[in-house]
Amino acid sequence: MPLKPGAAVKGSSQDELVILSLEHPGRAPRPRFWILILLVFVAAGGFAAGWVGSYRLLDSLQTERDQLLRDLSRNEQTITELTQHVGILEKGGEVDRYAADSVRGSIRSLEQQVDDLERDVAFYKSIMDPDAVEKGLKIHGLVFDSLGESRYRYQLMLTQVADNGNPVAGTATVNVVGKNSQGARQTVPLNQLDSGFTGRFRFRYFQELSGELVLPDGFVPQTVNVVAQPTGKKSRRVEQTYDWTL
């Protein structure tokens, strides 16, 4: 006889029947799938934003370099014309010595501008040259300017040549080496001369670390040693020593 729902056979043990829903093997739960898709889109968006930002910065640097080249060419042409003019005036006796000296002063000023422009152009070329043999972090230069009374302003320039434009980060250590008031050799870290110097850097193309320092009484600086250590497993430490010249 067929059993009705809920019916039981007398004398038989009653076991509880439990029905489990098994998911298809190898099929991830749907919420996890959409979370994974979302993470992929976020990562792709971040990469695209970084690439666009790098491209815009590089384009800006190229524009500034081209403008410097145009200024350089224009100043060199002006110097040539003024030099010829001075020669003509001196030979023809058309002006006095004062006027000739004034023109020479203008020429010297323009020559200084040309020197500055050439340094700027060389700087931009050094960080934008796609055919550069040596890639990665570089210590581009260190400059000191006297402010009087053992006070100096320093400018440390770090650059990198990289195909992908990824930022480089790390720490720069600067030590001033010289002789103390007793004539003994002494090494003084820059962060002791300038409490605001941390040495930390992070940039794509270049970064300037600058500030002011005060030398100890009787200390005579001779050389400055700079070590830049980027972070990362494949990072390469770079080191440069400069003579203390003003």
Rosetta silent file (secondary structure, phi, psi, omega in degrees, C-alpha in Angstrom):
SEQUENCE: MPLKPGAAVKGSSQDELVILSLEHPGRAPRPRFWILILLVFVAAGGFAAGWVGSYRLLDSLQTERDQLLRDLSRNEQTITELTQHVGILEKGGEVDRYAADSVRGSIRSLEQQVDDLERDVAFYKSIMDPDAVEKGLKIHGLVFDSLGESRYRYQLMLTQVADNGNPVAGTATVNVVGKNSQGARQTVPLNQLDSGFTGRFRFRYFQELSGELVLPDGFVPQTVNVVAQPTGKKSRRVEQTYDWTL
SCORE:     score description
SCORE:     0.000 S_00000001
   1 L     0.000  134.584  179.380    0.000    0.000    0.000 S_00000001
   2 L   -65.962  144.173 -179.412    1.421    3.443   -0.833 S_00000001
   3 L   -89.774  140.470  175.076    2.471    5.590    2.099 S_00000001
   4 L   -82.889  156.336  177.485    0.993    8.971    2.676 S_00000001
   5 L   -57.012  131.643  178.910    3.222   11.930    3.364 S_00000001
   6 L    86.180   -4.681 -179.141    4.244   11.933    7.018 S_00000001
   7 L   -78.274  155.630  179.887    3.181    8.293    7.504 S_00000001
   8 L  -136.181  151.331  178.461    5.441    5.852    9.368 S_00000001
   9 L   -90.261  129.407 -179.423    5.646    2.066    9.538 S_00000001
  10 L   -64.366  140.513  176.797    4.994    0.642   12.987 S_00000001
  11 L    83.236   -4.111  179.959    7.922   -1.072   14.588 S_00000001
  12 L  -102.677  149.486  177.879   10.463    0.550   12.291 S_00000001
  13 L   -74.954  141.643 -177.781   13.111    3.076   13.381 S_00000001
  14 L  -101.042  108.901  176.962   12.491    6.598   12.154 S_00000001
  15 L   -94.462  143.749  179.484   15.593    8.229   10.619 S_00000001
  16 L   -81.382  130.004 -179.162   15.659   11.944    9.869 S_00000001
  17 L   -97.239  122.271 -179.596   16.058   12.701    6.187 S_00000001
  18 L  -119.204  129.643 -179.492   18.255   15.731    5.399 S_00000001
  19 L  -108.127  121.774  179.699   18.636   17.057    1.874 S_00000001
  20 L  -106.439  141.877  176.527   21.831   19.024    1.097 S_00000001
  21 L   -96.485  114.694 -179.206   22.322   21.231   -1.912 S_00000001
  22 L   -98.906  131.629  177.902   25.744   20.586   -3.449 S_00000001
  23 L   -76.892  156.745 -179.954   27.260   23.199   -5.715 S_00000001
  24 L   -63.918  127.272 -179.202   28.692   22.173   -9.019 S_00000001
  25 L   -55.939  140.128  176.485   32.348   21.136   -8.536 S_00000001
  26 L    81.717   -4.051 -178.755   34.856   23.753   -9.828 S_00000001
  27 L  -101.402  116.619 -178.962   32.252   26.526   -9.913 S_00000001
  28 L   -71.046  149.733  176.507   33.139   29.526   -7.649 S_00000001
  29 L   -58.567  141.367 -175.039   30.325   31.198   -5.726 S_00000001
  30 H   -57.418  -41.596  178.721   28.864   33.980   -7.800 S_00000001
  31 H   -59.523  -40.340  179.253   29.632   36.826   -5.280 S_00000001
  32 H   -63.896  -37.798  179.450   33.325   35.893   -5.270 S_00000001
  33 H   -60.431  -45.697 -178.661   33.381   35.917   -9.056 S_00000001
  34 H   -70.330  -32.489  175.726   32.048   39.473   -9.242 S_00000001
  35 H   -64.232  -41.896  178.406   34.466   40.644   -6.520 S_00000001
  36 H   -62.181  -43.436  178.005   37.354   39.218   -8.546 S_00000001
  37 H   -60.866  -42.417 -179.929   36.121   41.002  -11.673 S_00000001
  38 H   -62.169  -42.197  179.162   35.847   44.272   -9.714 S_00000001
  39 H   -63.059  -38.313  178.787   39.417   43.940   -8.409 S_00000001
  40 H   -63.275  -43.823  179.566   40.701   43.369  -11.944 S_00000001
  41 H   -64.759  -40.297  179.396   38.956   46.533  -13.174 S_00000001
  42 H   -63.421  -44.369  179.780   40.305   48.580  -10.235 S_00000001
  43 H   -63.561  -42.502  178.975   43.860   47.380  -10.865 S_00000001
  44 H   -63.887  -39.689  178.910   43.567   48.100  -14.596 S_00000001
  45 H   -64.974  -41.076  178.023   42.197   51.579  -13.888 S_00000001
  46 H   -63.262  -42.021  178.928   45.048   52.370  -11.491 S_00000001
  47 H   -63.253  -43.995 -178.928   47.640   51.240  -14.021 S_00000001
  48 H   -63.842  -41.387  179.964   46.027   53.322  -16.786 S_00000001
  49 H   -63.842  -41.916  178.132   45.877   56.422  -14.578 S_00000001
  50 H   -64.312  -40.215 -179.706   49.540   56.064  -13.650 S_00000001
  51 H   -65.490  -42.267  179.777   50.569   55.598  -17.283 S_00000001
  52 H   -64.536  -42.022  178.923   48.614   58.663  -18.406 S_00000001
  53 H   -62.014  -42.372  179.056   50.133   60.772  -15.612 S_00000001
  54 H   -63.572  -41.829 -179.013   53.646   59.652  -16.545 S_00000001
  55 H   -63.634  -42.227 -179.518   53.022   60.396  -20.221 S_00000001
  56 H   -65.126  -40.942  179.105   51.752   63.904  -19.464 S_00000001
  57 H   -64.580  -42.760  179.307   54.769   64.675  -17.260 S_00000001
  58 H   -63.486  -40.122  178.602   57.178   63.420  -19.909 S_00000001
  59 H   -63.915  -38.220  177.450   55.409   65.498  -22.545 S_00000001
  60 H   -64.525  -40.746  178.453   55.732   68.570  -20.301 S_00000001
  61 H   -64.937  -40.550  179.028   59.451   67.934  -19.863 S_00000001
  62 H   -64.431  -39.896  178.302   59.940   67.589  -23.600 S_00000001
  63 H   -63.276  -43.578  179.342   58.096   70.886  -24.197 S_00000001
  64 H   -65.792  -38.546  177.752   60.271   72.691  -21.662 S_00000001
  65 H   -63.277  -43.235  179.715   63.427   71.203  -23.179 S_00000001
  66 H   -62.818  -38.423  177.688   62.390   72.348  -26.676 S_00000001
  67 H   -64.950  -38.891  177.670   61.749   75.873  -25.350 S_00000001
  68 H   -63.903  -39.134  178.486   65.212   75.910  -23.768 S_00000001
  69 H   -64.870  -38.539  177.661   66.760   74.889  -27.072 S_00000001
  70 H   -66.234  -42.443  177.682   64.968   77.736  -28.849 S_00000001
  71 H   -63.295  -39.975  179.494   66.135   80.242  -26.210 S_00000001
  72 H   -61.766  -45.655 -179.801   69.668   78.913  -26.483 S_00000001
  73 H   -63.659  -41.284 -178.668   69.717   79.329  -30.267 S_00000001
  74 H   -66.098  -41.492  179.748   68.276   82.850  -30.028 S_00000001
  75 H   -67.933  -38.587  177.864   70.825   83.971  -27.410 S_00000001
  76 H   -63.324  -38.988  177.564   73.742   82.535  -29.374 S_00000001
  77 H   -65.261  -40.657  178.884   72.583   84.474  -32.452 S_00000001
  78 H   -64.332  -40.805  178.324   72.309   87.688  -30.400 S_00000001
  79 H   -60.793  -44.085  179.043   75.830   87.215  -29.024 S_00000001
  80 H   -59.906  -44.807 -179.151   77.192   86.809  -32.553 S_00000001
  81 H   -65.940  -42.368  179.888   75.444   89.981  -33.726 S_00000001
  82 H   -66.246  -38.798  178.683   76.591   92.041  -30.711 S_00000001
  83 H   -62.282  -43.134  177.730   80.180   90.856  -31.095 S_00000001
  84 H   -64.322  -37.725 -178.711   80.183   91.921  -34.724 S_00000001
  85 H   -65.598  -41.967  178.543   78.635   95.268  -33.751 S_00000001
  86 H   -60.885  -43.253  179.297   81.358   95.947  -31.160 S_00000001
  87 H   -60.681  -41.896 -179.360   84.043   95.234  -33.756 S_00000001
  88 H   -66.201  -44.173 -177.934   82.469   97.630  -36.226 S_00000001
  89 H   -65.099  -41.775 -178.876   82.046  100.402  -33.650 S_00000001
  90 H   -66.297  -39.086 -179.409   85.604  100.133  -32.341 S_00000001
  91 H   -72.217  -37.396 -177.007   87.103  100.209  -35.825 S_00000001
  92 H   -84.396  -10.484  179.973   84.927  103.082  -37.019 S_00000001
  93 L    64.668   28.892 -175.227   85.386  105.156  -33.869 S_00000001
  94 L   -81.769  -20.430 -178.766   81.635  105.849  -33.778 S_00000001
  95 L  -133.510  162.766  178.736   81.250  105.416  -30.018 S_00000001
  96 L   -85.451  176.786 -176.989   83.394  105.985  -26.984 S_00000001
  97 H   -61.426  -34.453 -178.637   84.927  103.330  -24.753 S_00000001
  98 H   -61.204  -43.945 -179.545   82.022  103.496  -22.306 S_00000001
  99 H   -65.282  -40.322  179.363   79.503  102.451  -24.941 S_00000001
 100 H   -64.405  -40.933  178.207   81.736   99.604  -26.106 S_00000001
 101 H   -63.955  -35.832  179.099   82.151   98.382  -22.514 S_00000001
 102 H   -64.073  -41.102  178.770   78.381   98.493  -22.077 S_00000001
 103 H   -66.671  -39.659  178.345   77.892   96.279  -25.111 S_00000001
 104 H   -62.182  -36.792  177.080   80.568   93.890  -23.814 S_00000001
 105 H   -62.524  -39.381  177.303   78.662   93.721  -20.516 S_00000001
 106 H   -64.451  -37.948  179.267   75.530   92.708  -22.397 S_00000001
 107 H   -64.925  -44.070  179.522   77.508   90.029  -24.188 S_00000001
 108 H   -61.793  -39.666  178.737   78.852   88.622  -20.906 S_00000001
 109 H   -63.389  -42.822  178.742   75.327   88.541  -19.485 S_00000001
 110 H   -66.912  -37.805  178.370   74.036   86.689  -22.533 S_00000001
 111 H   -63.181  -37.178  176.451   76.964   84.262  -22.398 S_00000001
 112 H   -64.860  -40.693  177.250   76.039   83.469  -18.790 S_00000001
 113 H   -63.230  -39.252  178.256   72.464   82.844  -19.874 S_00000001
 114 H   -62.879  -43.095  178.483   73.732   80.558  -22.632 S_00000001
 115 H   -60.246  -43.642  179.337   75.802   78.606  -20.098 S_00000001
 116 H   -64.129  -41.828  179.532   72.751   78.224  -17.845 S_00000001
 117 H   -65.008  -39.876  179.302   70.576   77.128  -20.772 S_00000001
 118 H   -64.400  -38.152  176.853   73.167   74.597  -21.898 S_00000001
 119 H   -65.367  -41.456  179.286   73.271   73.095  -18.404 S_00000001
 120 H   -63.962  -42.769  179.324   69.466   72.911  -18.331 S_00000001
 121 H   -63.364  -43.533  178.941   69.356   71.263  -21.764 S_00000001
 122 H   -61.821  -36.585  179.029   72.048   68.766  -20.736 S_00000001
 123 H   -64.065  -48.540 -179.249   70.040   68.002  -17.593 S_00000001
 124 H   -64.788  -37.541  177.462   66.830   67.265  -19.491 S_00000001
 125 H   -63.199  -36.084 -176.622   68.716   65.170  -22.028 S_00000001
 126 H   -66.197  -25.875 -178.694   70.258   63.129  -19.226 S_00000001
 127 H  -105.251   -4.029 -176.561   66.837   62.028  -17.933 S_00000001
 128 H  -121.794    4.854 -177.160   65.014   61.740  -21.263 S_00000001
 129 L   -77.937  109.479 -178.112   67.574   60.000  -23.473 S_00000001
 130 L   -70.154  -17.309 -178.425   65.962   56.691  -24.551 S_00000001
 131 L   -97.962   10.207 -179.698   69.336   55.427  -25.834 S_00000001
 132 L   -61.393  134.113 -177.953   71.179   55.968  -22.548 S_00000001
 133 L   -71.349  -44.003 -176.590   73.358   52.975  -21.741 S_00000001
 134 L   -95.485  112.869  178.924   73.094   53.323  -17.975 S_00000001
 135 L   -94.006  171.402  172.168   69.531   53.179  -16.704 S_00000001
 136 E    93.353 -165.484 -173.772   68.221   53.752  -13.207 S_00000001
 137 E   -68.326  140.179  176.812   69.001   56.123  -10.346 S_00000001
 138 E  -139.075  148.348  170.561   71.778   58.711  -10.702 S_00000001
 139 E   -93.113  103.798 -171.649   73.286   61.437   -8.509 S_00000001
 140 E   -75.850  -37.390 -179.382   73.172   64.290  -10.999 S_00000001
 141 E   177.753  161.101  177.645   74.956   66.949   -8.958 S_00000001
 142 E  -137.279  126.834 -176.506   75.540   68.709   -5.637 S_00000001
 143 E  -127.600  136.613  175.214   75.905   72.495   -5.309 S_00000001
 144 E  -118.702  137.311  175.327   76.764   74.659   -2.279 S_00000001
 145 E  -125.085  129.957 -178.631   76.246   78.445   -2.069 S_00000001
 146 E   -73.785  135.371  176.021   77.694   80.520    0.774 S_00000001
 147 E  -111.533    2.461 -179.495   75.237   82.548    2.855 S_00000001
 148 E    90.675  150.491  176.665   77.911   83.961    5.182 S_00000001
 149 L    56.107   50.572  176.815   78.988   83.091    8.746 S_00000001
 150 L    62.189   16.897  177.517   79.553   79.365    8.054 S_00000001
 151 E  -103.432  138.740 -177.408   76.032   79.059    6.629 S_00000001
 152 E  -140.652  148.376  171.894   75.510   77.416    3.240 S_00000001
 153 E  -102.948  134.053 -179.531   72.636   76.479    1.004 S_00000001
 154 E  -119.531  150.681  176.489   72.865   73.054   -0.642 S_00000001
 155 E  -138.296  112.603  178.329   71.054   71.522   -3.615 S_00000001
 156 E  -106.947  120.851 -177.541   71.309   67.798   -4.279 S_00000001
 157 E  -107.851  124.567  176.239   69.801   66.661   -7.586 S_00000001
 158 E  -112.761  140.221  179.630   68.787   63.030   -8.146 S_00000001
 159 E  -136.576  168.519  170.469   67.608   61.707  -11.513 S_00000001
 160 E  -148.872  143.938  173.235   66.731   58.442  -13.169 S_00000001
 161 E  -107.414  115.887 -176.937   66.589   57.233  -16.752 S_00000001
 162 L  -142.662  139.747  179.887   63.844   54.634  -17.101 S_00000001
 163 L   -73.009  -35.862 -173.753   61.872   53.284  -20.047 S_00000001
 164 L   -92.689   -9.051  178.379   58.688   52.604  -18.076 S_00000001
 165 L    69.121   19.969  177.855   58.652   55.804  -16.002 S_00000001
 166 L   -71.048  143.904 -179.730   58.088   53.914  -12.743 S_00000001
 167 L   -69.322  152.116  175.129   58.880   55.952   -9.613 S_00000001
 168 E  -117.658  139.536 -178.149   62.031   55.258   -7.601 S_00000001
 169 E  -135.626  153.930  179.229   62.116   55.694   -3.821 S_00000001
 170 E   168.767 -155.052 -177.363   64.776   55.395   -1.173 S_00000001
 171 E  -136.448  136.871  176.656   67.117   57.333    1.086 S_00000001
 172 E  -105.971  132.467  176.925   70.157   59.514    0.384 S_00000001
 173 E  -111.128  127.654 -178.005   72.961   59.759    2.943 S_00000001
 174 E  -123.332  127.196  178.454   75.264   62.792    2.789 S_00000001
 175 E  -124.346  130.030  176.047   78.477   63.140    4.829 S_00000001
 176 E   -96.018  123.072 -176.485   80.723   66.218    4.915 S_00000001
 177 E  -110.389  132.905  179.560   84.374   65.235    5.425 S_00000001
 178 E  -168.275 -152.587 -179.949   87.023   67.710    6.608 S_00000001
 179 E  -123.415  139.834  179.249   89.224   68.752    9.504 S_00000001
 180 L   -83.654 -173.413 -175.844   88.155   70.026   12.900 S_00000001
 181 L   -65.104  -20.630  177.270   89.700   72.887   14.858 S_00000001
 182 L   -90.743    0.956  179.148   92.488   70.559   16.085 S_00000001
 183 L    85.337    4.643  179.542   93.397   69.560   12.532 S_00000001
 184 L   -86.119  149.228  178.662   92.041   66.014   12.909 S_00000001
 185 E   -67.038  136.967 -178.024   89.966   64.371   10.199 S_00000001
 186 E  -143.765  139.170  176.394   86.234   64.510   10.938 S_00000001
 187 E  -114.538  123.927 -177.346   83.095   63.259    9.188 S_00000001
 188 E  -119.853  117.993  176.910   79.846   65.102    9.880 S_00000001
 189 E   -64.223  144.921 -178.584   76.495   63.739    8.593 S_00000001
 190 H   -62.519  -32.916 -178.687   74.354   66.327    6.833 S_00000001
 191 H   -69.675  -11.735  172.286   71.379   65.585    9.077 S_00000001
 192 H   -87.169  -24.002  178.593   73.465   66.901   12.010 S_00000001
 193 H   -88.885  -24.934  177.935   74.171   70.134   10.143 S_00000001
 194 L  -138.247  104.741 -176.204   70.575   70.501    8.937 S_00000001
 195 L   -65.016  -18.236 -179.526   67.938   68.945   11.197 S_00000001
 196 L   -84.927   -5.007 -178.476   65.388   69.189    8.379 S_00000001
 197 L   -84.706  119.536  177.160   67.326   66.872    6.079 S_00000001
 198 L  -105.752  -25.603 -179.430   65.821   63.364    6.000 S_00000001
 199 L    81.442   -4.442 -178.949   67.338   62.151    2.737 S_00000001
 200 E   -74.437  138.991  178.894   64.100   60.460    1.695 S_00000001
 201 E  -140.046  153.794  174.674   63.232   60.658   -1.984 S_00000001
 202 E  -159.634  118.789 -177.106   60.516   59.422   -4.332 S_00000001
 203 E  -161.379  167.611  175.691   60.226   60.551   -7.975 S_00000001
 204 L   -97.969  -45.116 -174.443   59.800   59.424  -11.576 S_00000001
 205 L  -117.930  -45.159  177.510   62.301   61.606  -13.413 S_00000001
 206 E  -160.871  159.491  176.490   64.105   63.906  -10.974 S_00000001
 207 E  -153.257  139.637  177.497   63.977   65.383   -7.490 S_00000001
 208 E  -106.402  127.267  173.336   65.935   68.128   -5.723 S_00000001
 209 E  -104.793  116.546 -174.141   66.824   67.792   -2.041 S_00000001
 210 E  -137.194  163.178  179.443   67.763   71.232   -0.736 S_00000001
 211 E   172.338 -167.338  178.645   68.173   73.160    2.481 S_00000001
 212 E  -125.365  145.224  179.494   70.588   75.177    4.603 S_00000001
 213 E  -131.710  158.554  175.746   73.374   73.992    6.890 S_00000001
 214 E  -125.475  122.793 -178.887   75.693   75.563    9.456 S_00000001
 215 L   -76.646  147.697  176.241   79.245   74.224    9.809 S_00000001
 216 L   -64.251  154.297  178.670   80.712   73.680   13.319 S_00000001
 217 L   -59.949  131.163  177.092   83.165   76.286   14.570 S_00000001
 218 L    81.198   -4.552 -178.385   86.667   75.601   13.282 S_00000001
 219 L   -83.537  129.618  179.410   85.534   72.862   10.903 S_00000001
 220 E  -113.343  106.684 -178.743   87.070   73.068    7.413 S_00000001
 221 E   -71.324  146.119  178.879   85.143   70.962    4.825 S_00000001
 222 E  -123.923  -47.507  179.217   87.120   69.187    2.110 S_00000001
 223 E  -138.083  162.710  176.680   84.858   66.633    0.400 S_00000001
 224 E  -130.437  124.139 -179.830   81.211   65.573    0.451 S_00000001
 225 E  -104.442  128.000 -178.782   80.201   61.928    0.052 S_00000001
 226 E  -119.470  128.031  176.054   76.704   61.128   -1.239 S_00000001
 227 E  -125.336  123.549  177.541   75.160   57.638   -1.181 S_00000001
 228 E  -112.379  119.568 -178.268   71.678   57.031   -2.629 S_00000001
 229 E  -116.480  104.615  177.080   70.089   53.698   -1.738 S_00000001
 230 E   -76.122  158.449  177.089   66.779   52.901   -3.487 S_00000001
 231 L   -86.378  163.338  179.147   64.351   50.390   -2.027 S_00000001
 232 L   113.627  152.883 -176.583   63.468   47.106   -3.713 S_00000001
 233 L   -65.928  -36.324 -176.519   65.074   43.704   -4.217 S_00000001
 234 L   -99.645   17.633 -177.578   66.754   44.638   -7.503 S_00000001
 235 L   -71.501  151.504 -179.230   67.773   48.140   -6.412 S_00000001
 236 L  -124.177  122.723  179.486   71.316   49.333   -7.048 S_00000001
 237 L   -71.951  139.803  176.631   73.108   51.690   -4.674 S_00000001
 238 E  -122.626  146.618 -175.633   74.876   54.680   -6.233 S_00000001
 239 E  -140.550  143.664  179.710   77.664   56.736   -4.662 S_00000001
 240 E  -148.905  139.382  177.035   79.474   59.964   -5.576 S_00000001
 241 E  -116.772  131.302 -178.834   82.146   62.083   -3.859 S_00000001
 242 E  -117.703  143.875  170.540   82.455   65.821   -4.536 S_00000001
 243 E   -74.877  143.901  177.899   85.203   68.281   -3.652 S_00000001
 244 L   -78.953  101.773  179.116   84.051   71.148   -1.465 S_00000001
 245 L  -132.087  142.137  178.302   84.349   74.086   -3.850 S_00000001
 246 L  -125.579    0.000    0.000   82.516   77.411   -3.893 S_00000001
